[in-house]
Each structure stands twice: as C-alpha cells, then as structure tokens.
Amino acid sequence: MNVLAGDIGGTNARLAVFAVDGTGLTQVREQTYPSGQYDSLATIVKEFQSGDGAQVGAACFAVAGPVVDGELKASNLPWVIRTTELAAGIGVSRTTLINDFDAVGFGVTRLGPTDYETLQVGQDDPDGPIALLGAGTGLGQGLVLKEPTGMRVVPSEGGHATFGARNEVEWGLAKFLATQHDGGHVSYERVLSGAGLVSTYQY
C-alpha cells in the first residue's frame, strides 16, 4: 500500500509518498512547499497529488500544534485543520493528524547507532526517558517514555512556556522581546527558534 506522509511546519510543508511492505518503507516521491504561501494544508496536498496518479491508501500529517478532538490550530500558520474536512478534501478517508513531535518521537525510536552524534559523554540509561527538543520556526518539545507495554510518545507545547530571565542581560532581552510582540508574552520559542535567534542577535 502507498501512504502519504507530511511534515508540516511554519516555514515548509514536506510531503512524500511511501510504499509500505511489512515494516519496510520505500520512498516513491517527495516535494517541499513554502507553507506560508498557501491558504490551507488541503491546497498543498491537492497540488502534490496532481503530480502523478499514485493511489494512496492512508495519509498522516505531523503539524506543529496540539491536536484536540481531530482539530489542530497551527502554531505558526493561520490555519485550522480538521481531520474529517481534510480527508474529504484530499480524497483519502484514512487520514490522521498528529503533533509534529509525536512524529519526531516515533522517528527517534527507529534510529540506528550510526544516526547519533554524542554532544557530551554520559551514563546511558536504556530504560530512561528520551527528551526531544527541536528549534525550527518554533520550538518543539516532547518525551519518549519506555513503558512495559512499549514506547509512548508525549508531545508538548513547552516552547510556549514563559522565558525565565535570570540576570540583567536576560531581563533586558525579555523586555526587548516584549516590545517586539506588542508587550505580549515572551516564551522560550521567542528566544530559541528561527525568528527568536534573529531577535536575540538584534538585542
């Protein structure tokens, strides 16, 4: 069966079709689109689908933002995505929306020894939790927990937690960022992300 997979971020939407054979995946085709130039995810998917006639049996899209009752309000895009509407719009009845760090968590469990880079040597705990952190357009966070029934991925919107300034320089940064956002909330995402790094440099 062919499946359609999507990694949907605030900057880019990456779509790919994979042929599934047991537990193996073979990529059929892939395309990247600038997310902000489209009015919806369905519009991007339909453009991607027009590229060939590959039949897709299921689709899953990982999007930055919490999924609640099949609905997602994208964190860094002016989109509200509803699973049922998306499925009908793209013509794939088996369509699922997940948080982008759900996808990261499942992906990490498939990495092999050569896929890792050690930043700091430490004591490995094979049964311990795995922390997920990704600075992109936003700041994604999550956990992978190893439980008796198997791996459990816990996505998080921790990047929206309030930035905890600890000294005069950091308080100055917090005040500077507040003025950049009309006196609004200064989150860790607004410090450590694509746009946040630029603002920090400006400060």
Backbone hydrogen bonds, N-H to C=O, Kabsch-Sander energy under -0.5 kcal/mol:
donor,donor_aa,acceptor,acceptor_aa,energy
3,V,18,F,-2.8
4,L,58,A,-2.6
5,A,3,V,-0.5
5,A,16,A,-3.1
6,G,60,C,-2.0
7,D,14,R,-2.8
8,I,6,G,-0.6
8,I,62,A,-3.2
9,G,7,D,-0.7
9,G,12,N,-2.9
13,A,33,Y,-3.0
14,R,7,D,-2.7
14,R,12,N,-0.5
15,L,13,A,-0.6
15,L,31,Q,-2.8
16,A,5,A,-2.4
17,V,29,R,-2.3
18,F,3,V,-2.8
19,A,26,T,-3.0
20,V,1,M,-3.2
20,V,18,F,-0.6
21,D,19,A,-0.5
21,D,24,G,-2.4
24,G,21,D,-2.1
26,T,19,A,-1.9
28,V,17,V,-3.4
29,R,17,V,-1.1
31,Q,15,L,-2.5
33,Y,13,A,-2.5
35,S,11,T,-1.1
35,S,33,Y,-0.9
37,Q,34,P,-1.8
38,Y,35,S,-2.0
44,I,40,S,-1.2
45,V,41,L,-2.6
46,K,42,A,-2.6
47,E,43,T,-1.7
48,F,44,I,-2.3
49,Q,45,V,-2.8
50,S,46,K,-1.3
51,G,48,F,-1.5
52,D,49,Q,-1.1
57,G,2,N,-2.8
58,A,2,N,-0.8
59,A,94,R,-2.9
60,C,4,L,-2.4
61,F,96,T,-2.5
62,A,6,G,-3.3
63,V,61,F,-0.6
63,V,98,I,-2.5
64,A,8,I,-1.4
65,G,63,V,-0.6
68,V,66,P,-0.6
68,V,71,E,-3.0
71,E,68,V,-1.5
72,L,81,I,-2.6
73,K,66,P,-0.7
74,A,72,L,-0.7
74,A,79,W,-1.7
75,S,64,A,-2.3
79,W,77,L,-1.4
81,I,72,L,-3.1
82,R,80,V,-0.5
83,T,70,G,-2.9
86,L,82,R,-2.8
87,A,83,T,-2.8
88,A,84,T,-2.0
89,G,85,E,-2.5
90,I,86,L,-2.2
91,G,87,A,-1.0
92,V,87,A,-1.5
95,T,93,S,-1.5
96,T,59,A,-1.9
98,I,61,F,-2.5
100,D,63,V,-1.6
102,D,99,N,-1.2
103,A,99,N,-1.4
104,V,100,D,-1.8
105,G,101,F,-1.9
106,F,102,D,-2.3
107,G,103,A,-2.4
108,V,104,V,-2.6
109,T,105,G,-1.2
110,R,107,G,-1.6
111,L,108,V,-1.6
115,D,112,G,-2.1
116,Y,113,P,-0.9
119,L,117,E,-0.6
124,D,122,G,-0.6
128,G,125,D,-1.7
130,I,144,V,-2.6
131,A,129,P,-0.5
132,L,142,G,-2.8
134,G,140,G,-2.5
136,G,134,G,-0.8
136,G,138,G,-3.1
140,G,134,G,-2.6
140,G,138,G,-0.5
141,Q,156,S,-0.9
142,G,132,L,-1.7
143,L,154,V,-2.0
144,V,130,I,-2.2
145,L,152,R,-3.2
147,E,145,L,-0.8
147,E,150,G,-2.3
150,G,147,E,-2.0
152,R,145,L,-2.5
154,V,143,L,-3.1
156,S,141,Q,-1.9
160,H,157,E,-2.2
161,A,158,G,-1.9
163,F,186,V,-2.6
165,A,163,F,-1.1
171,W,167,N,-2.6
172,G,168,E,-2.3
173,L,169,V,-1.9
174,A,170,E,-2.5
175,K,171,W,-2.4
176,F,172,G,-2.4
177,L,173,L,-2.8
178,A,174,A,-2.0
179,T,175,K,-1.7
180,Q,176,F,-1.4
181,H,177,L,-1.1
182,D,179,T,-1.1
183,G,178,A,-3.8
184,G,178,A,-0.8
184,G,181,H,-1.5
187,S,185,H,-0.8
188,Y,161,A,-2.0
189,E,159,G,-2.4
190,R,187,S,-0.6
191,V,188,Y,-1.5
192,L,188,Y,-3.4
193,S,191,V,-0.6
194,G,136,G,-3.6
195,A,137,T,-0.5
197,L,193,S,-2.6
198,V,194,G,-1.0
199,S,195,A,-2.2
200,T,196,G,-2.7
201,Y,197,L,-2.1
202,Q,198,V,-2.4
203,Y,199,S,-2.2
